[in-house]
């Protein structure tokens, strides 16, 4: 029989990952459900331990109560670009991933030939030297007011999740999607929190192993630039507030 700590860790892990007993069973190759394992009726097989290691980077020693490190060091996933593209002079160039290409990017992330269909260019500006950059088109409004749908962000590859800063924006490539978010790391937690600037979108937690690449947003390309300054907008707002007040005064007098 497994010891109680192992059963608890196995059960807590399933819950933390958000799977039902049946879903988790099918993922790790157990027939029907993990209920018998969790109750201590069925032995935790080597195959299951191997699947937990392969799929979720779970440290077998942690599972059996011999270590407090839940994830093996490999879970400090390398988030370095899987493919780097170069121009004819063998210099890194900047690939542009538009909204349509973004849909296929996570699945084709290691396929060098897939990148050849994407436009690429070189920006001869000092800020874009000595690092790998990639351009991503912004979809959706989760990063308003800083980023608008259709704009482009130019982002620098980072090697490691430990290099993430709380006050920057990042393009996060997960196993099935790409998003632009702020990243917060919780102390004493294996979770990483993705935060939108638009407060109608709640933050949500992910695990490090779900991340394929992280790119730090350094600049953006915007369109429809007009001459309305912030002070101009403020003046418009003040004028409309004054109009509103005048209308209210008028309504009060009439009544």
C-alpha positions in Angstrom: 0.0 0.0 0.0 1.1 3.6 -0.7 1.7 5.8 2.3 -1.0 8.4 3.0 1.3 11.3 2.0 1.7 9.8 -1.5 -2.1 9.3 -1.9 -2.7 12.8 -0.7 -0.1 14.3 -3.1 -1.4 12.3 -6.0 -5.0 13.5 -5.2 -4.0 17.1 -4.6 -2.0 17.1 -7.8 -5.0 15.9 -9.8 -7.2 18.6 -8.2 -4.6 21.3 -8.7 -4.3 20.4 -12.4 -8.1 20.7 -12.6 -9.0 17.2 -13.8 -11.8 14.8 -12.8 -10.8 11.3 -11.7 -12.0 10.0 -15.1 -10.1 12.7 -17.1 -6.9 12.2 -15.1 -7.2 8.4 -15.6 -7.4 8.7 -19.3 -4.4 11.1 -19.4 -2.1 8.9 -17.4 -3.2 5.6 -18.9 -5.3 4.2 -16.1 -8.6 2.4 -17.0 -11.8 4.3 -16.1 -10.9 6.4 -13.0 -8.2 7.2 -10.5 -10.6 6.7 -7.5 -9.0 3.3 -6.5 -5.5 4.8 -6.6 -6.7 7.8 -4.5 -8.3 5.4 -1.9 -5.2 3.3 -1.7 -6.9 0.2 -3.3 -4.7 0.1 -6.4 -0.9 0.5 -6.4 0.5 3.6 -8.0 2.3 1.9 -10.9 5.7 2.8 -12.4 3.9 3.6 -15.6 1.7 6.2 -13.9 4.8 7.8 -12.2 6.5 7.9 -15.5 3.5 9.6 -17.2 3.4 12.2 -14.4 7.0 12.9 -14.9 6.7 13.0 -18.7 3.6 15.1 -19.0 3.7 17.3 -15.9 7.4 17.2 -14.8 6.4 15.8 -11.4 9.3 14.7 -9.3 8.8 11.0 -8.4 10.7 11.6 -5.1 8.2 14.3 -4.2 5.3 11.9 -5.0 6.7 9.3 -2.5 7.4 11.9 0.2 11.2 11.9 -0.2 11.5 15.5 -1.5 9.7 18.8 -1.2 10.5 19.7 -4.8 7.2 19.0 -6.6 8.5 19.7 -10.0 11.9 18.5 -11.4 14.3 21.2 -12.5 13.1 20.5 -16.0 9.9 22.2 -15.1 11.9 25.4 -15.1 11.0 25.1 -18.7 13.3 26.6 -21.2 11.2 29.3 -22.9 13.9 30.1 -25.4 12.6 30.3 -29.1 12.3 26.8 -30.6 13.3 28.2 -34.1 15.4 31.2 -34.9 15.2 32.5 -38.4 18.1 34.3 -40.2 18.4 36.4 -43.4 20.8 35.8 -46.3 23.7 37.3 -44.4 23.1 34.9 -41.5 21.8 37.6 -39.2 18.7 37.1 -37.0 15.6 38.6 -38.7 12.2 39.4 -37.3 9.4 37.1 -38.2 5.9 38.6 -38.2 3.1 36.4 -36.8 -0.2 37.8 -37.8 -3.5 36.8 -36.2 -4.2 34.1 -38.8 -0.7 32.6 -38.4 -1.0 32.8 -34.6 -3.7 30.1 -34.7 -1.1 27.6 -36.0 2.0 28.9 -34.3 1.9 26.7 -31.1 1.5 23.5 -33.1 4.2 24.4 -35.6 6.6 26.0 -33.1 9.5 23.6 -33.9 8.9 23.3 -37.6 11.5 25.3 -39.4 9.7 25.0 -42.8 6.5 26.5 -41.4 8.3 29.8 -40.5 9.3 30.2 -44.2 5.7 31.2 -45.1 5.8 34.1 -42.7 7.1 37.6 -43.7 10.4 38.5 -42.0 12.4 41.7 -41.9 15.4 43.4 -40.4 15.0 46.6 -38.4 18.3 48.5 -38.5 17.7 50.3 -35.2 20.2 49.8 -32.3 17.5 48.7 -29.9 16.8 45.6 -32.1 20.4 44.4 -32.2 22.0 41.5 -30.3 18.8 39.7 -29.4 16.1 37.7 -31.2 12.9 39.6 -31.8 9.6 38.5 -33.2 6.5 40.5 -34.2 3.0 39.4 -33.0 -0.4 40.9 -34.0 -2.6 41.8 -31.1 -6.0 40.1 -31.0 -8.9 41.0 -28.7 -9.1 43.8 -26.1 -7.7 42.2 -23.0 -4.7 44.6 -22.9 -6.6 47.8 -23.4 -5.8 50.7 -23.0 -2.2 49.9 -23.7 -2.7 47.6 -26.7 -5.5 47.8 -29.2 -6.8 44.9 -31.5 -4.9 44.8 -34.8 -1.8 46.6 -33.4 1.6 44.7 -33.5 4.0 44.2 -30.7 7.7 43.7 -31.3 9.0 41.4 -28.6 12.4 40.1 -27.5 13.0 36.4 -26.7 13.8 35.6 -23.1 15.6 32.4 -22.1 14.1 31.7 -18.7 10.9 32.3 -16.8 13.0 33.7 -13.9 13.8 36.7 -16.1 10.2 37.8 -16.2 9.5 41.2 -14.6 6.1 42.1 -13.0 5.9 45.5 -14.8 6.4 44.4 -18.4 4.0 42.8 -20.9 4.8 39.4 -22.5 3.7 37.3 -25.5 3.1 34.0 -23.8 3.0 30.9 -26.2 1.1 28.1 -24.5 0.6 24.6 -25.9 -2.5 25.7 -27.8 -2.7 29.5 -27.9 -0.8 32.8 -27.9 -1.7 35.7 -25.7 -0.3 39.0 -24.5 -0.3 39.3 -20.8 1.5 40.5 -17.7 3.1 37.7 -15.8 3.1 37.4 -12.0 4.9 34.7 -10.1 3.4 33.9 -6.7 5.8 33.3 -3.8 5.8 29.7 -2.6 3.7 28.6 -5.5 4.4 26.6 -8.6 1.7 28.6 -10.4 2.2 31.5 -12.7 -0.6 34.1 -13.0 -1.5 35.7 -16.4 -2.9 39.2 -15.9 -4.9 41.3 -18.4 -4.7 45.1 -18.2 -8.4 45.3 -19.1 -10.0 44.5 -15.7 -13.1 42.8 -17.2 -10.8 39.9 -17.8 -10.0 38.0 -14.6 -6.4 36.8 -14.0 -5.8 33.1 -14.2 -3.2 30.6 -13.2 -1.2 28.3 -15.3 1.7 25.8 -14.7 5.2 26.5 -16.0 5.2 23.3 -18.1 2.3 24.8 -20.2 4.5 27.5 -21.5 6.5 27.0 -24.8 8.0 30.4 -25.3 7.9 33.9 -23.7 8.7 37.1 -25.5 9.1 40.4 -23.7 7.2 43.2 -25.4 9.6 46.0 -26.1 7.6 48.2 -28.5 4.5 48.3 -30.6 3.4 49.3 -34.1 0.2 51.3 -34.0 -2.1 52.6 -36.7 -4.7 55.5 -37.0 -2.4 57.8 -35.2 -4.2 61.2 -34.8 -3.4 64.5 -33.2 -5.7 64.2 -30.2 -3.5 64.4 -27.2 -4.4 63.3 -23.7 -4.9 66.9 -22.7 -7.2 67.3 -25.7 -9.2 64.3 -24.6 -9.4 65.6 -21.1 -10.7 69.0 -22.3 -13.4 67.2 -24.4 -14.4 65.2 -21.3 -14.5 68.3 -19.1 -16.7 70.1 -21.7 -19.1 67.2 -22.0 -19.3 67.0 -18.1 -20.1 70.7 -18.1 -22.9 70.2 -20.7 -24.3 67.4 -18.7 -24.4 69.6 -15.5 -26.0 72.4 -17.4 -28.7 70.0 -18.7 -29.3 68.7 -15.2 -29.6 72.3 -13.9 -32.1 73.1 -16.7 -34.2 70.0 -15.9 -34.3 71.0 -12.2 -35.5 74.5 -13.0 -38.2 73.2 -15.3 -39.4 70.8 -12.6 
